[in-house]
Amino acid sequence: MANIVATSMQGPAARPVTRTTMTASDTLTYNAGRNAMLVLDNTTAGALTVVLDGSGGTTVPVAGVGSVDVSAGYSTGSIAAGACVAIPLDSISAYLQGVIAITGGVGIKASLLEF
């Protein structure tokens, strides 16, 4: 299990970005309001689907829709071999309540950037 550690993007100039090679089950800490971006770079030879699942996610009220079940976590959908995707975490915060487990990404290079 790997912990995906955030790199602070505050301040000027270039900085090294922490990249974590994902395993079968990884974690990250989501800090609301820091405009965090999770970058997933699929350097493997096959397509992978990553799921981010907060242990505290159940249902959330959505105006005009009603209650939406977030208990299964947020799925990226298939990330093709060689593709790189970025997920603005504030946009999926309902899925990131409690301890966040990340599965399905064995071999993906992950970076967590906080602005």
PDB file as gemmi writes it, atoms N, CA and C in Angstrom:
CRYST1    1.000    1.000    1.000  90.00  90.00  90.00 P 1                      
ATOM      1  N   MET A   1       0.852  -1.174   0.000  1.00  0.00           N  
ATOM      2  CA  MET A   1       0.000   0.000   0.000  1.00  0.00           C  
ATOM      3  C   MET A   1       0.891   1.227   0.000  1.00  0.00           C  
ATOM      4  N   ALA A   2       0.601   2.145  -0.905  1.00  0.00           N  
ATOM      5  CA  ALA A   2       1.351   3.391  -0.975  1.00  0.00           C  
ATOM      6  C   ALA A   2       0.446   4.553  -0.588  1.00  0.00           C  
ATOM      7  N   ASN A   3       1.043   5.554   0.028  1.00  0.00           N  
ATOM      8  CA  ASN A   3       0.332   6.785   0.337  1.00  0.00           C  
ATOM      9  C   ASN A   3       0.756   7.823  -0.697  1.00  0.00           C  
ATOM     10  N   ILE A   4      -0.204   8.369  -1.418  1.00  0.00           N  
ATOM     11  CA  ILE A   4       0.095   9.386  -2.424  1.00  0.00           C  
ATOM     12  C   ILE A   4       0.219  10.714  -1.696  1.00  0.00           C  
ATOM     13  N   VAL A   5       1.433  11.244  -1.667  1.00  0.00           N  
ATOM     14  CA  VAL A   5       1.762  12.439  -0.889  1.00  0.00           C  
ATOM     15  C   VAL A   5       1.606  13.682  -1.763  1.00  0.00           C  
ATOM     16  N   ALA A   6       1.016  14.724  -1.195  1.00  0.00           N  
ATOM     17  CA  ALA A   6       0.782  15.971  -1.931  1.00  0.00           C  
ATOM     18  C   ALA A   6       2.067  16.779  -2.093  1.00  0.00           C  
ATOM     19  N   THR A   7       2.148  17.442  -3.239  1.00  0.00           N  
ATOM     20  CA  THR A   7       3.199  18.417  -3.506  1.00  0.00           C  
ATOM     21  C   THR A   7       2.544  19.792  -3.472  1.00  0.00           C  
ATOM     22  N   SER A   8       3.055  20.709  -2.646  1.00  0.00           N  
ATOM     23  CA  SER A   8       2.511  22.061  -2.585  1.00  0.00           C  
ATOM     24  C   SER A   8       2.966  22.842  -3.816  1.00  0.00           C  
ATOM     25  N   MET A   9       2.016  23.458  -4.482  1.00  0.00           N  
ATOM     26  CA  MET A   9       2.317  24.267  -5.665  1.00  0.00           C  
ATOM     27  C   MET A   9       2.266  25.760  -5.339  1.00  0.00           C  
ATOM     28  N   GLN A  10       2.226  26.109  -4.047  1.00  0.00           N  
ATOM     29  CA  GLN A  10       2.181  27.514  -3.655  1.00  0.00           C  
ATOM     30  C   GLN A  10       3.559  28.143  -3.802  1.00  0.00           C  
ATOM     31  N   GLY A  11       3.566  29.396  -4.193  1.00  0.00           N  
ATOM     32  CA  GLY A  11       4.819  30.119  -4.345  1.00  0.00           C  
ATOM     33  C   GLY A  11       5.338  30.037  -5.770  1.00  0.00           C  
ATOM     34  N   PRO A  12       6.356  30.842  -6.042  1.00  0.00           N  
ATOM     35  CA  PRO A  12       6.899  30.901  -7.393  1.00  0.00           C  
ATOM     36  C   PRO A  12       7.926  29.799  -7.656  1.00  0.00           C  
ATOM     37  N   ALA A  13       8.275  29.647  -8.891  1.00  0.00           N  
ATOM     38  CA  ALA A  13       9.372  28.803  -9.373  1.00  0.00           C  
ATOM     39  C   ALA A  13       9.001  27.327  -9.466  1.00  0.00           C  
ATOM     40  N   ALA A  14       9.878  26.603 -10.123  1.00  0.00           N  
ATOM     41  CA  ALA A  14       9.705  25.165 -10.312  1.00  0.00           C  
ATOM     42  C   ALA A  14       9.999  24.427  -9.012  1.00  0.00           C  
ATOM     43  N   ARG A  15       9.450  23.251  -8.883  1.00  0.00           N  
ATOM     44  CA  ARG A  15       9.684  22.410  -7.708  1.00  0.00           C  
ATOM     45  C   ARG A  15       9.569  20.951  -8.128  1.00  0.00           C  
ATOM     46  N   PRO A  16      10.216  20.064  -7.406  1.00  0.00           N  
ATOM     47  CA  PRO A  16      10.061  18.643  -7.718  1.00  0.00           C  
ATOM     48  C   PRO A  16       8.663  18.164  -7.324  1.00  0.00           C  
ATOM     49  N   VAL A  17       8.099  17.321  -8.141  1.00  0.00           N  
ATOM     50  CA  VAL A  17       6.778  16.763  -7.888  1.00  0.00           C  
ATOM     51  C   VAL A  17       6.954  15.322  -7.423  1.00  0.00           C  
ATOM     52  N   THR A  18       6.302  14.981  -6.325  1.00  0.00           N  
ATOM     53  CA  THR A  18       6.346  13.622  -5.811  1.00  0.00           C  
ATOM     54  C   THR A  18       5.449  12.737  -6.674  1.00  0.00           C  
ATOM     55  N   ARG A  19       6.036  11.696  -7.260  1.00  0.00           N  
ATOM     56  CA  ARG A  19       5.284  10.716  -8.063  1.00  0.00           C  
ATOM     57  C   ARG A  19       5.318   9.382  -7.325  1.00  0.00           C  
ATOM     58  N   THR A  20       4.158   8.768  -7.209  1.00  0.00           N  
ATOM     59  CA  THR A  20       4.032   7.498  -6.507  1.00  0.00           C  
ATOM     60  C   THR A  20       3.578   6.434  -7.495  1.00  0.00           C  
ATOM     61  N   THR A  21       4.269   5.307  -7.529  1.00  0.00           N  
ATOM     62  CA  THR A  21       3.810   4.184  -8.346  1.00  0.00           C  
ATOM     63  C   THR A  21       2.748   3.452  -7.550  1.00  0.00           C  
ATOM     64  N   MET A  22       1.549   3.390  -8.116  1.00  0.00           N  
ATOM     65  CA  MET A  22       0.415   2.823  -7.393  1.00  0.00           C  
ATOM     66  C   MET A  22       0.512   1.311  -7.279  1.00  0.00           C  
ATOM     67  N   THR A  23      -0.047   0.796  -6.183  1.00  0.00           N  
ATOM     68  CA  THR A  23      -0.106  -0.639  -5.910  1.00  0.00           C  
ATOM     69  C   THR A  23      -1.568  -1.078  -5.967  1.00  0.00           C  
ATOM     70  N   ALA A  24      -1.869  -2.256  -5.443  1.00  0.00           N  
ATOM     71  CA  ALA A  24      -3.242  -2.767  -5.472  1.00  0.00           C  
ATOM     72  C   ALA A  24      -4.202  -1.929  -4.638  1.00  0.00           C  
ATOM     73  N   SER A  25      -3.705  -1.319  -3.553  1.00  0.00           N  
ATOM     74  CA  SER A  25      -4.545  -0.481  -2.704  1.00  0.00           C  
ATOM     75  C   SER A  25      -3.695   0.646  -2.136  1.00  0.00           C  
ATOM     76  N   ASP A  26      -4.059   1.862  -2.459  1.00  0.00           N  
ATOM     77  CA  ASP A  26      -3.308   3.041  -2.039  1.00  0.00           C  
ATOM     78  C   ASP A  26      -4.228   3.991  -1.283  1.00  0.00           C  
ATOM     79  N   THR A  27      -3.635   5.022  -0.685  1.00  0.00           N  
ATOM     80  CA  THR A  27      -4.417   6.024   0.038  1.00  0.00           C  
ATOM     81  C   THR A  27      -3.925   7.422  -0.329  1.00  0.00           C  
ATOM     82  N   LEU A  28      -4.745   8.396  -0.026  1.00  0.00           N  
ATOM     83  CA  LEU A  28      -4.332   9.792  -0.096  1.00  0.00           C  
ATOM     84  C   LEU A  28      -5.129  10.575   0.914  1.00  0.00           C  
ATOM     85  N   THR A  29      -4.616  11.745   1.278  1.00  0.00           N  
ATOM     86  CA  THR A  29      -5.333  12.648   2.168  1.00  0.00           C  
ATOM     87  C   THR A  29      -5.865  13.790   1.331  1.00  0.00           C  
ATOM     88  N   TYR A  30      -7.175  13.998   1.392  1.00  0.00           N  
ATOM     89  CA  TYR A  30      -7.820  15.083   0.652  1.00  0.00           C  
ATOM     90  C   TYR A  30      -8.001  16.269   1.583  1.00  0.00           C  
ATOM     91  N   ASN A  31      -7.441  17.399   1.199  1.00  0.00           N  
ATOM     92  CA  ASN A  31      -7.579  18.640   1.951  1.00  0.00           C  
ATOM     93  C   ASN A  31      -8.506  19.572   1.172  1.00  0.00           C  
ATOM     94  N   ALA A  32      -9.755  19.657   1.609  1.00  0.00           N  
ATOM     95  CA  ALA A  32     -10.759  20.467   0.914  1.00  0.00           C  
ATOM     96  C   ALA A  32     -10.309  21.916   0.817  1.00  0.00           C  
ATOM     97  N   GLY A  33     -10.609  22.530  -0.314  1.00  0.00           N  
ATOM     98  CA  GLY A  33     -10.326  23.950  -0.498  1.00  0.00           C  
ATOM     99  C   GLY A  33      -8.915  24.259  -0.950  1.00  0.00           C  
ATOM    100  N   ARG A  34      -8.064  23.272  -1.134  1.00  0.00           N  
ATOM    101  CA  ARG A  34      -6.695  23.530  -1.600  1.00  0.00           C  
ATOM    102  C   ARG A  34      -6.565  23.333  -3.105  1.00  0.00           C  
ATOM    103  N   ASN A  35      -7.709  23.210  -3.788  1.00  0.00           N  
ATOM    104  CA  ASN A  35      -7.717  23.023  -5.242  1.00  0.00           C  
ATOM    105  C   ASN A  35      -6.795  21.885  -5.652  1.00  0.00           C  
ATOM    106  N   ALA A  36      -6.882  20.781  -4.937  1.00  0.00           N  
ATOM    107  CA  ALA A  36      -6.020  19.633  -5.201  1.00  0.00           C  
ATOM    108  C   ALA A  36      -6.353  19.001  -6.546  1.00  0.00           C  
ATOM    109  N   MET A  37      -5.301  18.568  -7.232  1.00  0.00           N  
ATOM    110  CA  MET A  37      -5.420  17.907  -8.524  1.00  0.00           C  
ATOM    111  C   MET A  37      -4.675  16.581  -8.436  1.00  0.00           C  
ATOM    112  N   LEU A  38      -5.369  15.479  -8.724  1.00  0.00           N  
ATOM    113  CA  LEU A  38      -4.739  14.164  -8.764  1.00  0.00           C  
ATOM    114  C   LEU A  38      -4.448  13.844 -10.223  1.00  0.00           C  
ATOM    115  N   VAL A  39      -3.178  13.626 -10.528  1.00  0.00           N  
ATOM    116  CA  VAL A  39      -2.757  13.316 -11.895  1.00  0.00           C  
ATOM    117  C   VAL A  39      -2.397  11.830 -11.937  1.00  0.00           C  
ATOM    118  N   LEU A  40      -3.028  11.107 -12.855  1.00  0.00           N  
ATOM    119  CA  LEU A  40      -2.803   9.673 -13.013  1.00  0.00           C  
ATOM    120  C   LEU A  40      -2.216   9.416 -14.397  1.00  0.00           C  
ATOM    121  N   ASP A  41      -0.972   8.964 -14.434  1.00  0.00           N  
ATOM    122  CA  ASP A  41      -0.252   8.723 -15.675  1.00  0.00           C  
ATOM    123  C   ASP A  41      -0.120   7.215 -15.853  1.00  0.00           C  
ATOM    124  N   ASN A  42      -0.873   6.662 -16.809  1.00  0.00           N  
ATOM    125  CA  ASN A  42      -0.872   5.218 -17.018  1.00  0.00           C  
ATOM    126  C   ASN A  42       0.313   4.823 -17.899  1.00  0.00           C  
ATOM    127  N   THR A  43       1.401   4.457 -17.256  1.00  0.00           N  
ATOM    128  CA  THR A  43       2.610   4.050 -17.967  1.00  0.00           C  
ATOM    129  C   THR A  43       2.650   2.538 -18.192  1.00  0.00           C  
ATOM    130  N   THR A  44       1.544   1.853 -17.887  1.00  0.00           N  
ATOM    131  CA  THR A  44       1.497   0.402 -18.064  1.00  0.00           C  
ATOM    132  C   THR A  44       1.152   0.065 -19.514  1.00  0.00           C  
ATOM    133  N   ALA A  45       1.124  -1.231 -19.807  1.00  0.00           N  
ATOM    134  CA  ALA A  45       0.831  -1.690 -21.169  1.00  0.00           C  
ATOM    135  C   ALA A  45      -0.657  -1.928 -21.415  1.00  0.00           C  
ATOM    136  N   GLY A  46      -1.493  -1.687 -20.410  1.00  0.00           N  
ATOM    137  CA  GLY A  46      -2.925  -1.943 -20.575  1.00  0.00           C  
ATOM    138  C   GLY A  46      -3.785  -0.851 -19.971  1.00  0.00           C  
ATOM    139  N   ALA A  47      -5.049  -0.849 -20.356  1.00  0.00           N  
ATOM    140  CA  ALA A  47      -6.009   0.113 -19.814  1.00  0.00           C  
ATOM    141  C   ALA A  47      -6.349  -0.258 -18.377  1.00  0.00           C  
ATOM    142  N   LEU A  48      -6.508   0.754 -17.517  1.00  0.00           N  
ATOM    143  CA  LEU A  48      -6.832   0.543 -16.113  1.00  0.00           C  
ATOM    144  C   LEU A  48      -7.971   1.468 -15.694  1.00  0.00           C  
ATOM    145  N   THR A  49      -8.787   1.004 -14.769  1.00  0.00           N  
ATOM    146  CA  THR A  49      -9.857   1.814 -14.193  1.00  0.00           C  
ATOM    147  C   THR A  49      -9.567   1.996 -12.711  1.00  0.00           C  
ATOM    148  N   VAL A  50      -9.435   3.237 -12.288  1.00  0.00           N  
ATOM    149  CA  VAL A  50      -9.106   3.572 -10.901  1.00  0.00           C  
ATOM    150  C   VAL A  50     -10.381   3.986 -10.174  1.00  0.00           C  
ATOM    151  N   VAL A  51     -10.506   3.546  -8.917  1.00  0.00           N  
ATOM    152  CA  VAL A  51     -11.651   3.925  -8.089  1.00  0.00           C  
ATOM    153  C   VAL A  51     -11.134   4.601  -6.825  1.00  0.00           C  
ATOM    154  N   LEU A  52     -11.649   5.803  -6.537  1.00  0.00           N  
ATOM    155  CA  LEU A  52     -11.352   6.529  -5.303  1.00  0.00           C  
ATOM    156  C   LEU A  52     -12.569   6.394  -4.411  1.00  0.00           C  
ATOM    157  N   ASP A  53     -12.384   5.812  -3.218  1.00  0.00           N  
ATOM    158  CA  ASP A  53     -13.518   5.505  -2.364  1.00  0.00           C  
ATOM    159  C   ASP A  53     -13.242   5.925  -0.925  1.00  0.00           C  
ATOM    160  N   GLY A  54     -13.933   6.975  -0.486  1.00  0.00           N  
ATOM    161  CA  GLY A  54     -13.834   7.416   0.894  1.00  0.00           C  
ATOM    162  C   GLY A  54     -14.704   6.547   1.783  1.00  0.00           C  
ATOM    163  N   SER A  55     -14.166   6.141   2.928  1.00  0.00           N  
ATOM    164  CA  SER A  55     -14.893   5.241   3.827  1.00  0.00           C  
ATOM    165  C   SER A  55     -16.171   5.857   4.401  1.00  0.00           C  
ATOM    166  N   GLY A  56     -16.262   7.192   4.399  1.00  0.00           N  
ATOM    167  CA  GLY A  56     -17.424   7.854   4.976  1.00  0.00           C  
ATOM    168  C   GLY A  56     -18.483   8.252   3.962  1.00  0.00           C  
ATOM    169  N   GLY A  57     -18.274   7.930   2.698  1.00  0.00           N  
ATOM    170  CA  GLY A  57     -19.244   8.309   1.663  1.00  0.00           C  
ATOM    171  C   GLY A  57     -20.460   7.410   1.672  1.00  0.00           C  
ATOM    172  N   THR A  58     -21.647   7.998   1.744  1.00  0.00           N  
ATOM    173  CA  THR A  58     -22.891   7.222   1.700  1.00  0.00           C  
ATOM    174  C   THR A  58     -23.783   7.805   0.615  1.00  0.00           C  
ATOM    175  N   THR A  59     -24.625   8.755   0.992  1.00  0.00           N  
ATOM    176  CA  THR A  59     -25.450   9.458   0.012  1.00  0.00           C  
ATOM    177  C   THR A  59     -25.303  10.953   0.232  1.00  0.00           C  
ATOM    178  N   VAL A  60     -25.487  11.707  -0.847  1.00  0.00           N  
ATOM    179  CA  VAL A  60     -25.435  13.164  -0.752  1.00  0.00           C  
ATOM    180  C   VAL A  60     -26.657  13.740  -1.461  1.00  0.00           C  
ATOM    181  N   PRO A  61     -27.235  14.821  -0.898  1.00  0.00           N  
ATOM    182  CA  PRO A  61     -28.371  15.450  -1.565  1.00  0.00           C  
ATOM    183  C   PRO A  61     -27.899  16.300  -2.745  1.00  0.00           C  
ATOM    184  N   VAL A  62     -28.568  16.166  -3.878  1.00  0.00           N  
ATOM    185  CA  VAL A  62     -28.251  16.954  -5.067  1.00  0.00           C  
ATOM    186  C   VAL A  62     -29.520  17.682  -5.480  1.00  0.00           C  
ATOM    187  N   ALA A  63     -29.428  19.015  -5.531  1.00  0.00           N  
ATOM    188  CA  ALA A  63     -30.595  19.831  -5.875  1.00  0.00           C  
ATOM    189  C   ALA A  63     -31.173  19.400  -7.220  1.00  0.00           C  
ATOM    190  N   GLY A  64     -32.480  19.198  -7.249  1.00  0.00           N  
ATOM    191  CA  GLY A  64     -33.172  18.823  -8.468  1.00  0.00           C  
ATOM    192  C   GLY A  64     -33.083  17.348  -8.812  1.00  0.00           C  
ATOM    193  N   VAL A  65     -32.310  16.597  -8.035  1.00  0.00           N  
ATOM    194  CA  VAL A  65     -32.131  15.169  -8.311  1.00  0.00           C  
ATOM    195  C   VAL A  65     -32.586  14.323  -7.134  1.00  0.00           C  
ATOM    196  N   GLY A  66     -32.237  14.745  -5.925  1.00  0.00           N  
ATOM    197  CA  GLY A  66     -32.508  13.974  -4.726  1.00  0.00           C  
ATOM    198  C   GLY A  66     -31.216  13.395  -4.185  1.00  0.00           C  
ATOM    199  N   SER A  67     -31.301  12.287  -3.483  1.00  0.00           N  
ATOM    200  CA  SER A  67     -30.114  11.666  -2.899  1.00  0.00           C  
ATOM    201  C   SER A  67     -29.366  10.854  -3.945  1.00  0.00           C  
ATOM    202  N   VAL A  68     -28.039  11.018  -3.956  1.00  0.00           N  
ATOM    203  CA  VAL A  68     -27.178  10.271  -4.871  1.00  0.00           C  
ATOM    204  C   VAL A  68     -26.253   9.404  -4.030  1.00  0.00           C  
ATOM    205  N   ASP A  69     -26.178   8.125  -4.363  1.00  0.00           N  
ATOM    206  CA  ASP A  69     -25.343   7.167  -3.640  1.00  0.00           C  
ATOM    207  C   ASP A  69     -23.884   7.306  -4.100  1.00  0.00           C  
ATOM    208  N   VAL A  70     -22.983   7.615  -3.167  1.00  0.00           N  
ATOM    209  CA  VAL A  70     -21.552   7.736  -3.479  1.00  0.00           C  
ATOM    210  C   VAL A  70     -20.734   6.653  -2.772  1.00  0.00           C  
ATOM    211  N   SER A  71     -21.418   5.674  -2.197  1.00  0.00           N  
ATOM    212  CA  SER A  71     -20.745   4.666  -1.376  1.00  0.00           C  
ATOM    213  C   SER A  71     -19.806   3.756  -2.158  1.00  0.00           C  
ATOM    214  N   ALA A  72     -20.015   3.597  -3.456  1.00  0.00           N  
ATOM    215  CA  ALA A  72     -19.139   2.729  -4.260  1.00  0.00           C  
ATOM    216  C   ALA A  72     -17.875   3.449  -4.701  1.00  0.00           C  
ATOM    217  N   GLY A  73     -17.796   4.741  -4.454  1.00  0.00           N  
ATOM    218  CA  GLY A  73     -16.621   5.507  -4.841  1.00  0.00           C  
ATOM    219  C   GLY A  73     -16.740   6.108  -6.229  1.00  0.00           C  
ATOM    220  N   TYR A  74     -15.708   6.867  -6.591  1.00  0.00           N  
ATOM    221  CA  TYR A  74     -15.657   7.545  -7.890  1.00  0.00           C  
ATOM    222  C   TYR A  74     -14.757   6.744  -8.830  1.00  0.00           C  
ATOM    223  N   SER A  75     -15.296   6.352  -9.968  1.00  0.00           N  
ATOM    224  CA  SER A  75     -14.530   5.612 -10.966  1.00  0.00           C  
ATOM    225  C   SER A  75     -14.065   6.544 -12.071  1.00  0.00           C  
ATOM    226  N   THR A  76     -12.800   6.422 -12.439  1.00  0.00           N  
ATOM    227  CA  THR A  76     -12.259   7.251 -13.521  1.00  0.00           C  
ATOM    228  C   THR A  76     -12.735   6.785 -14.882  1.00  0.00           C  
ATOM    229  N   GLY A  77     -13.275   5.588 -14.956  1.00  0.00           N  
ATOM    230  CA  GLY A  77     -13.502   4.974 -16.254  1.00  0.00           C  
ATOM    231  C   GLY A  77     -12.149   4.478 -16.755  1.00  0.00           C  
ATOM    232  N   SER A  78     -12.144   3.855 -17.893  1.00  0.00           N  
ATOM    233  CA  SER A  78     -10.923   3.257 -18.415  1.00  0.00           C  
ATOM    234  C   SER A  78      -9.895   4.324 -18.799  1.00  0.00           C  
ATOM    235  N   ILE A  79      -8.682   4.171 -18.265  1.00  0.00           N  
ATOM    236  CA  ILE A  79      -7.560   5.045 -18.632  1.00  0.00           C  
ATOM    237  C   ILE A  79      -6.665   4.217 -19.553  1.00  0.00           C  
ATOM    238  N   ALA A  80      -6.591   4.587 -20.807  1.00  0.00           N  
ATOM    239  CA  ALA A  80      -5.838   3.819 -21.793  1.00  0.00           C  
ATOM    240  C   ALA A  80      -4.348   3.786 -21.460  1.00  0.00           C  
ATOM    241  N   ALA A  81      -3.679   2.733 -21.924  1.00  0.00           N  
ATOM    242  CA  ALA A  81      -2.227   2.639 -21.777  1.00  0.00           C  
ATOM    243  C   ALA A  81      -1.594   3.876 -22.418  1.00  0.00           C  
ATOM    244  N   GLY A  82      -0.677   4.514 -21.702  1.00  0.00           N  
ATOM    245  CA  GLY A  82      -0.008   5.710 -22.199  1.00  0.00           C  
ATOM    246  C   GLY A  82      -0.763   7.006 -21.971  1.00  0.00           C  
ATOM    247  N   ALA A  83      -2.000   6.925 -21.479  1.00  0.00           N  
ATOM    248  CA  ALA A  83      -2.804   8.132 -21.253  1.00  0.00           C  
ATOM    249  C   ALA A  83      -2.532   8.704 -19.867  1.00  0.00           C  
ATOM    250  N   CYS A  84      -2.807   9.988 -19.740  1.00  0.00           N  
ATOM    251  CA  CYS A  84      -2.653  10.687 -18.463  1.00  0.00           C  
ATOM    252  C   CYS A  84      -3.924  11.502 -18.235  1.00  0.00           C  
ATOM    253  N   VAL A  85      -4.513  11.366 -17.031  1.00  0.00           N  
ATOM    254  CA  VAL A  85      -5.722  12.127 -16.698  1.00  0.00           C  
ATOM    255  C   VAL A  85      -5.489  12.932 -15.425  1.00  0.00           C  
ATOM    256  N   ALA A  86      -6.208  14.032 -15.297  1.00  0.00           N  
ATOM    257  CA  ALA A  86      -6.133  14.875 -14.106  1.00  0.00           C  
ATOM    258  C   ALA A  86      -7.541  15.007 -13.531  1.00  0.00           C  
ATOM    259  N   ILE A  87      -7.646  14.830 -12.218  1.00  0.00           N  
ATOM    260  CA  ILE A  87      -8.942  14.908 -11.540  1.00  0.00           C  
ATOM    261  C   ILE A  87      -8.892  16.035 -10.519  1.00  0.00           C  
ATOM    262  N   PRO A  88      -9.685  17.110 -10.712  1.00  0.00           N  
ATOM    263  CA  PRO A  88      -9.780  18.148  -9.682  1.00  0.00           C  
ATOM    264  C   PRO A  88     -10.593  17.595  -8.508  1.00  0.00           C  
ATOM    265  N   LEU A  89      -9.933  17.338  -7.396  1.00  0.00           N  
ATOM    266  CA  LEU A  89     -10.580  16.628  -6.289  1.00  0.00           C  
ATOM    267  C   LEU A  89     -11.731  17.383  -5.659  1.00  0.00           C  
ATOM    268  N   ASP A  90     -11.703  18.713  -5.678  1.00  0.00           N  
ATOM    269  CA  ASP A  90     -12.836  19.462  -5.116  1.00  0.00           C  
ATOM    270  C   ASP A  90     -14.133  19.131  -5.872  1.00  0.00           C  
ATOM    271  N   SER A  91     -14.025  18.740  -7.150  1.00  0.00           N  
ATOM    272  CA  SER A  91     -15.217  18.441  -7.941  1.00  0.00           C  
ATOM    273  C   SER A  91     -15.826  17.083  -7.606  1.00  0.00           C  
ATOM    274  N   ILE A  92     -15.097  16.234  -6.879  1.00  0.00           N  
ATOM    275  CA  ILE A  92     -15.628  14.921  -6.483  1.00  0.00           C  
ATOM    276  C   ILE A  92     -15.564  14.739  -4.963  1.00  0.00           C  
ATOM    277  N   SER A  93     -15.611  15.836  -4.239  1.00  0.00           N  
ATOM    278  CA  SER A  93     -15.413  15.799  -2.783  1.00  0.00           C  
ATOM    279  C   SER A  93     -16.402  14.905  -2.053  1.00  0.00           C  
ATOM    280  N   ALA A  94     -17.600  14.717  -2.579  1.00  0.00           N  
ATOM    281  CA  ALA A  94     -18.589  13.861  -1.916  1.00  0.00           C  
ATOM    282  C   ALA A  94     -18.098  12.418  -1.820  1.00  0.00           C  
ATOM    283  N   TYR A  95     -17.252  12.005  -2.730  1.00  0.00           N  
ATOM    284  CA  TYR A  95     -16.713  10.642  -2.731  1.00  0.00           C  
ATOM    285  C   TYR A  95     -15.512  10.493  -1.800  1.00  0.00           C  
ATOM    286  N   LEU A  96     -14.992  11.599  -1.293  1.00  0.00           N  
ATOM    287  CA  LEU A  96     -13.722  11.602  -0.582  1.00  0.00           C  
ATOM    288  C   LEU A  96     -13.864  11.840   0.919  1.00  0.00           C  
ATOM    289  N   GLN A  97     -14.937  11.374   1.509  1.00  0.00           N  
ATOM    290  CA  GLN A  97     -15.169  11.528   2.941  1.00  0.00           C  
ATOM    291  C   GLN A  97     -14.513  10.375   3.693  1.00  0.00           C  
ATOM    292  N   GLY A  98     -13.822  10.665   4.789  1.00  0.00           N  
ATOM    293  CA  GLY A  98     -13.188   9.617   5.587  1.00  0.00           C  
ATOM    294  C   GLY A  98     -11.859   9.182   4.990  1.00  0.00           C  
ATOM    295  N   VAL A  99     -11.452   7.959   5.298  1.00  0.00           N  
ATOM    296  CA  VAL A  99     -10.201   7.401   4.780  1.00  0.00           C  
ATOM    297  C   VAL A  99     -10.410   7.048   3.314  1.00  0.00           C  
ATOM    298  N   ILE A 100      -9.527   7.521   2.457  1.00  0.00           N  
ATOM    299  CA  ILE A 100      -9.694   7.342   1.013  1.00  0.00           C  
ATOM    300  C   ILE A 100      -8.815   6.201   0.519  1.00  0.00           C  
ATOM    301  N   ALA A 101      -9.459   5.167   0.007  1.00  0.00           N  
ATOM    302  CA  ALA A 101      -8.760   4.040  -0.607  1.00  0.00           C  
ATOM    303  C   ALA A 101      -8.809   4.204  -2.119  1.00  0.00           C  
ATOM    304  N   ILE A 102      -7.696   3.907  -2.764  1.00  0.00           N  
ATOM    305  CA  ILE A 102      -7.618   3.992  -4.224  1.00  0.00           C  
ATOM    306  C   ILE A 102      -7.221   2.616  -4.742  1.00  0.00           C  
ATOM    307  N   THR A 103      -8.049   2.056  -5.612  1.00  0.00           N  
ATOM    308  CA  THR A 103      -7.793   0.719  -6.141  1.00  0.00           C  
ATOM    309  C   THR A 103      -7.829   0.730  -7.665  1.00  0.00           C  
ATOM    310  N   GLY A 104      -7.295  -0.333  -8.252  1.00  0.00           N  
ATOM    311  CA  GLY A 104      -7.378  -0.522  -9.701  1.00  0.00           C  
ATOM    312  C   GLY A 104      -6.266   0.131 -10.488  1.00  0.00           C  
ATOM    313  N   GLY A 105      -5.288   0.722  -9.832  1.00  0.00           N  
ATOM    314  CA  GLY A 105      -4.276   1.483 -10.547  1.00  0.00           C  
ATOM    315  C   GLY A 105      -2.873   0.920 -10.491  1.00  0.00           C  
ATOM    316  N   VAL A 106      -2.719  -0.385 -10.354  1.00  0.00           N  
ATOM    317  CA  VAL A 106      -1.387  -0.977 -10.209  1.00  0.00           C  
ATOM    318  C   VAL A 106      -0.482  -0.543 -11.366  1.00  0.00           C  
ATOM    319  N   GLY A 107       0.621   0.130 -11.030  1.00  0.00           N  
ATOM    320  CA  GLY A 107       1.600   0.571 -12.014  1.00  0.00           C  
ATOM    321  C   GLY A 107       1.428   1.997 -12.495  1.00  0.00           C  
ATOM    322  N   ILE A 108       0.290   2.616 -12.218  1.00  0.00           N  
ATOM    323  CA  ILE A 108       0.075   4.011 -12.612  1.00  0.00           C  
ATOM    324  C   ILE A 108       0.975   4.905 -11.777  1.00  0.00           C  
ATOM    325  N   LYS A 109       1.525   5.963 -12.387  1.00  0.00           N  
ATOM    326  CA  LYS A 109       2.312   6.971 -11.667  1.00  0.00           C  
ATOM    327  C   LYS A 109       1.332   8.067 -11.261  1.00  0.00           C  
ATOM    328  N   ALA A 110       1.191   8.282  -9.944  1.00  0.00           N  
ATOM    329  CA  ALA A 110       0.227   9.257  -9.421  1.00  0.00           C  
ATOM    330  C   ALA A 110       0.942  10.430  -8.786  1.00  0.00           C  
ATOM    331  N   SER A 111       0.420  11.629  -9.038  1.00  0.00           N  
ATOM    332  CA  SER A 111       0.916  12.854  -8.415  1.00  0.00           C  
ATOM    333  C   SER A 111      -0.273  13.605  -7.862  1.00  0.00           C  
ATOM    334  N   LEU A 112      -0.135  14.121  -6.653  1.00  0.00           N  
ATOM    335  CA  LEU A 112      -1.185  14.915  -6.027  1.00  0.00           C  
ATOM    336  C   LEU A 112      -0.631  16.327  -5.851  1.00  0.00           C  
ATOM    337  N   LEU A 113      -1.256  17.288  -6.517  1.00  0.00           N  
ATOM    338  CA  LEU A 113      -0.806  18.681  -6.473  1.00  0.00           C  
ATOM    339  C   LEU A 113      -1.818  19.529  -5.719  1.00  0.00           C  
ATOM    340  N   GLU A 114      -1.339  20.337  -4.774  1.00  0.00           N  
ATOM    341  CA  GLU A 114      -2.221  21.238  -4.025  1.00  0.00           C  
ATOM    342  C   GLU A 114      -1.817  22.674  -4.329  1.00  0.00           C  
ATOM    343  N   PHE A 115      -2.824  23.477  -4.721  1.00  0.00           N  
ATOM    344  CA  PHE A 115      -2.553  24.864  -5.125  1.00  0.00           C  
ATOM    345  C   PHE A 115      -2.953  25.855  -4.063  1.00  0.00           C  
TER     346      PHE A 115                                                      
END                                                                             
